[in-house]
Structure formats: C-alpha cells, structure tokens
Amino acid sequence: MLPTNKYSAPSHALRDRQSERALMRQLFLISYPLCLIAATSHRIALHFTAGSTRPEQSVFAEARSAAYAAVGYAFHA
C-alpha cells in the first residue's frame, strides 16, 4: 500500500489560490490606470455636456470598480 499524504491536496489548492490572487492583482494593476484614464475622460466629457448630473462616486472609485469588473470578466472567460 502506498503512503498517502493527506496534506498534499489542500496545499496544492492553496498554491493555486495564491497563484490566482497574484494574477488577479497583476491584472488589476495593469487595468486600473487604463480605467482611470477612461473615467477621467468620461468626467471631462460630462462637464461639457448640458444638463448632465454630478456623478455619485469619485473618479478613483469608478475606475477601481471598472478595473475589478474587467478582471472578473477575464477570470470567467
């Protein structure tokens, strides 16, 4: 009978999860500046349109939520 290591599966799963977190963090750091530029340009465009309302979120919060959404779509694809 072969010896079994009951800790091999959880440690493998833990390494996979840590690897996914690191990849998610890298993708977020890449996509956040792009989303910040897009959110800023959208705010500038809203400033020049007549009858536009003031956004509820800050430009940084808007960029952060857009970056997390983009990274989430990348992981589900």
C-alpha positions as CSV (number, residue, x, y, z in Angstrom):
1,M,0.0,0.0,0.0
2,L,1.3,3.4,-0.9
3,P,1.6,6.0,1.8
4,T,-0.9,8.9,1.4
5,N,-0.1,12.4,2.2
6,K,-3.4,14.0,3.4
7,Y,-1.9,17.5,3.2
8,S,-0.9,17.4,-0.4
9,A,-4.3,18.2,-1.9
10,P,-5.0,21.2,0.3
11,S,-1.5,22.6,-0.1
12,H,-1.9,22.3,-3.9
13,A,-5.3,24.0,-3.7
14,L,-3.7,26.7,-1.6
15,R,-0.9,27.3,-4.1
16,D,-3.4,27.5,-6.9
17,R,-5.5,30.0,-5.0
18,Q,-2.4,32.1,-4.2
19,S,-1.4,32.0,-7.8
20,E,-4.8,33.2,-8.9
21,R,-4.7,36.0,-6.4
22,A,-1.3,37.1,-7.6
23,L,-2.5,37.0,-11.2
24,M,-5.6,39.0,-10.3
25,R,-3.5,41.6,-8.6
26,Q,-1.3,41.9,-11.6
27,L,-4.2,42.2,-14.0
28,F,-5.8,44.8,-11.7
29,L,-2.5,46.9,-11.6
30,I,-2.4,46.8,-15.4
31,S,-6.1,47.7,-15.9
32,Y,-6.6,50.3,-13.2
33,P,-4.6,53.1,-14.9
34,L,-6.5,52.4,-18.2
35,C,-9.8,52.6,-16.3
36,L,-8.7,55.7,-14.5
37,I,-7.9,57.4,-17.8
38,A,-11.3,56.3,-19.2
39,A,-13.2,57.5,-16.1
40,T,-11.4,60.8,-16.2
41,S,-12.1,61.4,-19.8
42,H,-15.7,60.5,-19.2
43,R,-15.9,63.0,-16.4
44,I,-14.4,65.7,-18.7
45,A,-16.9,64.9,-21.4
46,L,-19.8,65.1,-18.8
47,H,-18.5,68.5,-17.8
48,F,-19.0,69.9,-21.3
49,T,-22.5,68.4,-21.9
50,A,-25.5,70.4,-21.0
51,G,-27.8,69.0,-18.3
52,S,-25.5,66.4,-17.0
53,T,-25.8,65.4,-13.4
54,R,-23.0,65.1,-10.9
55,P,-21.7,61.5,-10.5
56,E,-22.2,59.9,-7.2
57,Q,-18.7,58.2,-7.0
58,S,-15.3,59.7,-7.1
59,V,-13.3,59.1,-10.2
60,F,-11.0,56.8,-8.3
61,A,-13.8,54.6,-7.0
62,E,-15.3,54.5,-10.5
63,A,-12.0,53.4,-12.0
64,R,-11.5,50.8,-9.3
65,S,-14.9,49.2,-9.8
66,A,-14.4,49.2,-13.5
67,A,-11.0,47.5,-13.1
68,Y,-12.4,44.9,-10.8
69,A,-15.2,44.2,-13.2
70,A,-12.8,43.8,-16.1
71,V,-10.5,41.5,-14.1
72,G,-13.6,39.5,-13.1
73,Y,-14.6,39.0,-16.7
74,A,-11.1,37.9,-17.5
75,F,-11.3,35.2,-14.9
76,H,-14.7,33.9,-16.0
77,A,-13.7,33.7,-19.7
